[in-house]
Each structure stands twice: as structure tokens, then as C-alpha cells.
């Protein structure tokens, strides 16, 4: 869990340097969107992998 906390803190620090984001509200929104996209990508990859391996079973 501490790895997740440190990862989010480092991402937040990077986002604070972005002049296009003004405030914690926008940073939280962008971070939530990035996490959502990452989760969806992982699910898509695992589904594709399962479909490929099911053909050989």
C-alpha cells in the first residue's frame, strides 16, 4: 500500500509542475481518469490473453 501512496505522491508532484492544471480539483480529476484508463487497458489485455489461450486449450 505504501508503494501506491508513494506512486500517487510522485505523480501529484509532477502534475503540480504542469501549468495547464490549476488546482487540486483538476489534478484529482486527471489522476482518476488516468487510473481508470490504466485499469481498462489491463482488463482488455487480460481478456485478449484469455481468449488467445482458450483457443489452445
N, C-alpha and C positions, 0 to 999 in steps of 0.2 A: 504494500500500500504506500510505503514511503517513496518508492520509485515513481508511482503515479503522481504523487504530490510534488516531487521534485521536477518531474517532466512538465507538469502544468505550470509550475512556477517559472521554469526556464522559458516556456512558450509565452507566458504572460509578460516576462521581461523583454522578450524580443518584440512582442506586439506593442509594448509601451513606446518603443522607438519609432514605430510607424506613424508618420504624420497624418496619414489618411484616417486613422481611428481617433475619435475624440471621446474618451471616457471609458469607464469600466463597463458600461452597458453595451457598447459596441464590441468591446473585446470579448465579453462573455458570449454575446451572440455569435461572433465569428468562431470562437473556440468550440461552442456547442455544434455549430454547423460542420466544422472540420472533423470533430469526433463522430458525428452522425455519418458523414461520408466515408470515413475510415471503417466504421462498423459495417456499413452496407457493402463496401468493397470486399472486406474479409468474408462476409456471408456469401457474396457472389462467387468468390474464388473457391470457397469450400464446397458450394453447391456444384460448381463446374467440375471440381476434382471428384466429387462423389459420383456424378453422372458418368465421368470417364472411367472410373474404376468399376462401376457397376456393370459396364458392358463386358468386362473381362471375367466377372465372377460366375 
